[in-house]
Amino acid sequence: MATARGIQGLPPEIFDIILYYLGDTKSLLQSRSLVCRSWLHASRPRLFSIVSVQANERRLSRFINFLDTHKDLASYVRSLMV
């Protein structure tokens, strides 16, 4: 007999498929990341894959400090636009 583990019991691949079909806009991904931990982990790679930082020294320095303190998120960054 199957147990009811809720949404957390689904494989991560299922969350990726759901997120793909729901769209990739930043606001949608941010909202979905609040649904549950599984959706947070599935949303993060898309949220942080392309990062845009205004071209001034203070903001770029703050962003670098952010990545230094959040190494798990830094691994998702694939493109940085300044």
C-alpha distances in whole Angstrom, upper triangle without the diagonal:
4,7,10,12,15,17,18,15,16,18,22,23,21,24,27,26,26,29,31,30,31,34,36,39,39,39,36,34,36,34,31,31,31,27,25,26,24,26,29,29,28,31,34,35,36,37,39,40,43,45,49,51,55,57,59,59,57,54,54,54,52,49,50,49,46,45,46,44,41,41,37,38,41,39,38,42,43,46,48,51,54
4,7,9,11,14,14,11,12,15,19,20,18,20,23,23,22,25,27,27,28,31,32,35,36,35,32,31,32,30,27,27,27,24,22,22,20,22,25,25,24,28,30,31,32,34,36,36,40,42,45,47,51,54,55,55,54,50,50,51,48,45,46,46,42,41,43,41,37,37,34,35,38,36,35,38,39,42,45,47,50
4,6,9,12,12,9,12,15,18,20,18,19,23,23,22,24,27,27,27,30,32,34,34,34,30,29,30,28,25,25,25,21,19,20,18,21,23,23,23,26,28,30,31,32,34,35,38,40,43,46,49,52,53,53,51,48,48,48,46,43,44,44,40,39,41,38,35,35,32,33,36,34,33,37,38,41,43,46,49
4,6,9,10,8,11,14,17,19,17,17,21,21,20,22,25,25,24,28,29,31,31,31,27,26,27,25,22,22,22,18,16,17,16,18,21,21,21,24,26,28,29,30,32,33,36,38,41,43,46,50,51,51,49,46,46,46,43,41,42,42,38,37,39,37,34,34,30,31,35,33,32,35,37,40,42,44,47
4,7,6,5,8,12,14,17,15,15,19,19,18,20,23,23,23,26,27,29,29,28,25,24,24,23,20,19,19,16,13,14,13,15,18,18,18,21,23,25,26,27,29,30,33,35,38,40,43,46,47,48,46,43,42,43,40,38,39,38,35,34,35,33,30,30,27,27,31,30,28,32,34,36,38,41,43
4,5,6,8,11,13,16,13,13,17,17,15,17,20,20,20,23,24,26,26,25,22,21,21,20,16,17,16,13,11,12,11,13,16,16,16,19,21,23,24,25,27,28,31,33,36,38,41,44,45,46,44,41,41,41,38,36,37,37,33,33,34,32,29,30,26,26,30,29,27,30,32,35,37,39,41
4,5,6,9,10,13,10,9,13,14,12,14,17,17,16,19,20,22,22,22,19,17,18,17,13,14,13,10,8,10,8,9,12,13,13,15,18,20,20,21,24,25,28,29,32,35,38,41,42,43,41,38,38,38,36,33,34,34,31,30,32,30,26,27,23,23,27,26,24,27,29,31,33,35,38
4,6,8,9,12,11,10,13,15,14,15,18,19,18,21,21,23,23,23,20,18,19,17,14,13,14,11,8,8,6,9,11,11,12,14,16,18,20,20,22,24,27,28,32,34,37,40,41,41,40,36,36,37,34,31,32,32,29,28,29,27,24,24,21,21,25,23,22,26,27,30,32,34,37
4,7,9,12,10,11,14,15,15,16,19,20,20,23,23,26,26,26,23,21,22,21,17,17,17,14,12,11,9,12,15,14,14,17,19,20,22,23,25,26,29,31,34,37,40,43,44,44,43,40,39,40,37,34,35,35,32,30,32,30,27,27,23,24,27,25,24,28,29,32,34,37,40
4,6,8,7,8,11,12,11,13,16,17,17,20,21,23,24,24,21,19,21,20,16,16,17,14,12,12,9,11,14,13,12,15,18,18,19,21,23,24,27,29,33,35,39,41,43,43,42,39,38,39,36,34,34,35,31,30,32,30,27,26,22,23,26,24,22,26,27,30,32,35,38
4,5,6,7,9,10,11,13,15,16,17,19,20,23,23,24,21,19,21,21,17,16,18,16,14,13,9,11,14,12,11,14,16,17,18,20,22,22,25,28,31,34,37,40,42,42,41,37,37,37,35,32,33,33,30,28,30,29,25,24,21,21,24,22,20,24,25,28,30,33,36
4,5,5,6,9,10,11,12,15,15,17,17,20,20,21,18,16,18,18,14,14,16,14,12,11,7,9,11,9,7,11,13,13,14,16,18,18,22,24,27,30,34,36,38,38,37,34,33,34,32,29,29,30,26,25,27,26,22,21,17,18,20,18,16,20,21,24,26,29,32
4,5,5,6,9,10,11,13,14,16,16,20,20,22,19,16,19,19,16,16,18,17,15,14,11,11,13,11,9,12,14,13,14,17,19,18,21,24,28,31,34,36,39,39,38,35,34,35,33,30,31,32,28,26,29,28,24,23,19,19,22,19,17,20,21,24,26,29,32
4,5,5,6,9,10,11,12,15,16,19,20,21,18,16,18,18,14,15,17,15,14,14,10,10,13,12,10,12,15,15,15,18,20,20,23,26,29,32,35,38,40,41,40,36,35,37,35,32,33,33,30,28,31,30,26,25,22,21,24,22,20,23,23,26,28,31,34
4,5,5,6,8,10,10,12,13,16,17,17,14,12,15,14,11,11,14,12,11,11,7,7,10,9,6,9,12,12,12,15,17,17,20,23,26,29,32,35,37,37,36,33,32,34,31,28,30,30,27,25,28,27,23,23,19,19,21,20,17,20,21,23,26,28,31
4,6,5,6,9,10,11,11,14,15,17,14,12,15,15,12,12,15,14,14,13,10,9,11,10,6,8,11,10,10,13,15,15,18,20,23,27,30,33,35,36,35,31,30,32,30,27,28,29,26,24,27,26,22,22,18,17,20,18,15,18,18,20,23,25,29
4,5,5,6,9,10,12,15,17,18,15,13,17,17,13,15,18,16,16,16,13,11,14,13,10,11,14,14,13,16,18,17,20,23,26,29,32,35,37,38,38,34,33,35,33,30,31,33,29,27,30,30,26,26,22,21,23,21,18,21,21,23,26,27,31
4,5,5,6,9,11,14,16,16,12,12,15,14,11,13,15,13,14,15,12,10,13,13,10,11,14,14,13,15,18,18,20,23,26,29,32,35,37,38,37,34,33,35,33,30,32,33,29,28,31,30,26,26,23,21,24,23,19,22,22,24,26,28,31
4,5,5,6,7,10,12,13,9,8,12,11,8,10,13,12,13,14,11,8,11,11,8,8,11,11,10,12,15,15,17,19,22,25,28,31,33,35,34,30,30,32,29,26,28,29,26,25,28,27,23,23,20,18,21,20,16,18,19,20,23,24,27
4,6,6,7,11,13,14,11,10,14,14,12,14,17,16,17,17,14,12,14,14,10,10,13,12,10,13,15,14,16,19,22,25,28,31,34,35,35,31,30,32,31,27,29,30,27,26,29,29,25,25,22,20,22,20,17,18,18,20,22,23,27
4,6,9,12,14,15,12,12,15,15,13,15,18,16,18,19,16,14,16,17,13,13,16,16,13,15,19,18,19,22,24,28,31,33,36,38,37,33,33,35,33,30,32,34,30,29,32,32,28,28,25,23,25,24,20,22,22,23,25,26,30
4,7,9,12,12,8,9,12,12,10,13,15,14,16,17,15,12,14,16,12,11,15,15,13,14,17,17,19,21,23,26,29,32,34,36,35,31,31,34,32,28,31,32,28,28,31,30,27,27,24,22,24,24,20,22,22,23,25,25,28
4,6,9,10,7,8,12,12,10,13,16,15,18,19,17,13,15,16,13,11,14,14,10,12,15,15,15,18,20,23,25,29,31,33,32,29,29,31,29,26,28,30,27,26,29,29,25,26,23,21,23,22,18,19,19,19,21,22,25
4,6,8,7,6,10,11,10,12,15,15,17,18,16,13,14,14,12,9,11,11,7,8,12,11,12,14,16,19,22,25,28,29,29,25,25,27,26,22,25,26,23,22,26,26,22,23,20,18,19,19,15,16,16,16,18,18,21
4,6,5,6,9,10,11,12,15,16,18,19,18,15,15,16,14,11,12,13,9,9,12,12,12,13,14,18,20,23,25,28,27,23,23,26,24,21,24,25,22,22,26,26,22,23,21,18,20,20,16,16,17,16,17,17,20
4,5,5,6,9,10,10,13,15,17,18,18,14,13,15,13,10,11,12,8,6,10,11,10,11,12,15,17,21,23,25,24,20,20,23,21,18,21,22,19,19,23,22,19,21,19,16,17,18,15,14,16,15,15,16,18
4,5,5,6,9,10,11,13,16,17,18,14,13,16,15,11,12,14,12,9,13,15,14,14,15,17,19,23,25,27,25,21,22,25,22,20,23,24,20,21,25,24,21,23,21,18,20,21,18,18,19,19,19,19,21
4,5,5,6,9,10,11,14,16,15,12,12,14,13,9,12,14,11,10,13,15,15,16,18,20,22,26,28,30,28,25,25,28,25,22,25,26,23,23,26,25,22,24,21,18,21,21,18,19,20,20,21,21,23
4,5,5,6,9,10,12,13,13,9,9,11,9,6,8,10,8,7,10,12,13,14,16,19,22,25,27,28,27,23,23,25,23,20,23,23,20,20,23,22,19,20,18,15,17,18,14,15,17,18,19,19,22
4,6,5,7,10,12,13,13,10,9,11,11,8,9,12,10,7,11,13,14,14,16,18,20,24,25,27,25,21,22,24,21,18,21,22,18,18,22,20,17,19,17,14,17,18,15,16,18,19,19,20,22
4,5,6,7,10,12,13,10,9,13,12,9,12,14,13,11,14,17,18,18,19,21,24,27,29,30,28,25,26,27,24,22,25,25,21,22,25,23,20,22,20,17,21,21,18,20,22,22,23,23,25
4,5,5,8,10,10,6,7,10,9,7,10,13,12,11,14,16,18,19,21,23,26,29,31,32,30,27,27,29,26,23,26,26,22,22,25,24,20,22,19,17,20,20,17,19,21,22,23,24,27
4,6,7,7,8,5,4,7,8,6,8,11,11,9,12,15,17,17,20,22,25,28,29,30,28,24,25,26,23,21,23,23,19,19,22,20,17,18,16,14,17,18,15,17,19,21,22,23,25
4,6,8,10,7,6,10,11,10,11,15,14,13,15,18,20,20,22,24,26,30,31,31,29,26,27,28,24,22,25,24,20,21,24,21,18,20,18,16,20,21,18,20,23,24,25,26,28
4,7,8,6,7,11,11,10,13,16,16,15,18,20,22,23,25,27,30,33,34,35,33,29,30,31,28,26,28,28,24,24,27,24,21,23,20,19,22,23,20,23,25,26,27,29,31
4,6,5,6,9,10,11,12,15,16,16,18,20,23,23,26,28,31,34,35,35,33,30,31,31,28,26,28,27,23,23,25,23,20,21,18,18,21,21,19,22,25,27,28,30,32
4,5,5,6,9,10,11,14,15,15,16,19,22,22,25,27,30,33,34,34,32,29,29,29,26,24,25,25,21,21,23,20,17,18,15,15,19,18,17,20,23,25,26,28,30
4,5,5,6,9,10,12,14,14,16,18,21,22,25,28,31,34,35,35,34,30,30,31,28,26,27,26,23,22,24,22,19,19,15,15,19,18,16,20,22,24,26,28,31
4,5,5,6,9,11,11,12,14,16,19,20,23,25,29,32,33,33,32,29,28,29,27,24,26,26,22,21,24,22,19,19,16,15,18,18,15,18,20,22,24,26,29
4,5,5,6,9,10,10,12,14,17,18,21,22,26,29,30,30,29,25,25,26,23,21,22,22,18,18,20,19,15,16,13,12,15,15,13,16,18,20,22,24,26
4,6,6,8,10,10,11,13,16,17,21,23,26,29,30,30,29,26,25,26,24,21,22,22,18,17,19,18,14,14,11,10,14,13,11,14,17,19,21,23,26
4,6,7,8,9,11,12,15,17,21,23,27,29,31,31,30,27,26,27,25,22,23,24,20,19,22,21,17,17,13,12,15,14,11,14,16,18,20,23,26
4,6,6,6,9,10,13,14,17,20,23,26,28,29,28,24,24,25,23,20,21,22,18,17,20,19,16,16,13,11,14,14,11,13,15,16,18,20,23
4,5,5,6,8,11,12,15,18,21,24,25,26,25,21,20,22,19,16,18,18,15,14,17,16,12,13,10,7,10,10,7,10,12,14,16,18,21
4,6,6,6,9,11,15,17,21,23,25,26,25,22,21,22,20,17,18,19,16,14,17,17,13,13,10,8,10,9,5,8,9,12,14,17,20
4,6,5,8,10,13,17,20,23,25,26,25,22,21,23,21,18,19,21,18,16,19,19,16,16,13,11,12,12,8,9,10,11,13,15,19
4,6,7,8,11,14,17,20,22,23,22,19,18,20,18,15,17,18,15,14,18,17,14,15,13,9,11,12,8,9,11,12,13,14,17
4,6,6,10,12,16,18,20,20,20,16,15,17,16,12,13,15,12,11,14,15,12,12,11,7,8,9,6,5,8,9,10,12,15
4,6,10,13,17,19,21,22,22,18,17,19,18,14,15,17,15,13,16,17,14,14,12,9,9,9,5,4,5,6,8,11,14
4,7,10,13,15,18,19,20,16,15,17,17,13,15,17,15,14,17,19,16,16,15,12,11,12,9,6,6,5,6,8,11
4,7,10,12,15,16,16,12,11,14,13,10,12,14,12,11,15,16,14,15,15,11,10,12,10,7,8,6,5,6,9
4,7,9,12,14,14,11,10,13,13,10,12,15,14,13,17,18,17,18,18,15,14,16,14,10,11,8,6,5,6
4,6,8,10,10,7,6,10,10,8,10,13,12,13,16,17,17,18,19,16,14,17,16,12,14,11,8,6,5
4,6,9,9,7,7,11,11,10,13,15,15,16,19,20,20,21,23,19,18,21,19,16,17,14,11,8,6
4,7,9,7,7,10,12,11,13,16,16,17,19,21,21,22,24,21,19,22,21,17,18,15,11,9,5
4,6,6,6,9,10,11,12,14,16,17,19,20,21,23,25,22,20,23,23,19,21,18,14,12,9
4,6,5,6,9,10,11,12,14,15,16,18,20,21,24,21,19,22,23,19,21,18,15,14,10
4,6,5,6,9,10,11,12,14,15,17,18,20,23,20,19,22,22,20,22,20,16,15,12
4,5,5,6,9,10,10,12,14,15,16,18,20,17,16,20,19,17,19,17,13,13,10
4,5,5,6,9,10,11,12,14,15,16,19,16,14,17,17,14,16,14,11,11,8
4,5,5,6,9,10,11,12,14,15,18,16,14,18,19,16,18,17,13,14,12
4,5,5,6,9,10,11,12,14,17,15,13,17,18,15,18,17,14,15,13
4,5,5,6,9,10,10,12,14,12,10,14,14,12,15,14,11,12,11
4,5,5,6,9,10,10,13,12,9,13,14,12,14,14,11,13,12
4,5,5,6,9,10,13,12,11,14,16,14,17,17,15,17,16
4,5,5,6,9,11,9,9,12,13,12,16,16,14,16,16
4,5,5,6,8,7,5,9,10,9,13,14,12,15,15
4,6,6,9,9,8,11,13,13,16,17,15,18,18
4,6,9,9,9,12,14,14,18,19,18,20,20
4,5,6,6,9,11,12,15,17,16,19,20
4,5,5,6,9,10,14,16,16,19,20
4,6,6,8,10,13,16,16,20,21
4,5,6,7,11,13,13,16,18
4,5,6,9,11,11,15,16
4,6,8,11,12,16,18
4,6,9,11,14,17
4,6,7,11,13
4,7,10,13
4,7,10
4,6
4
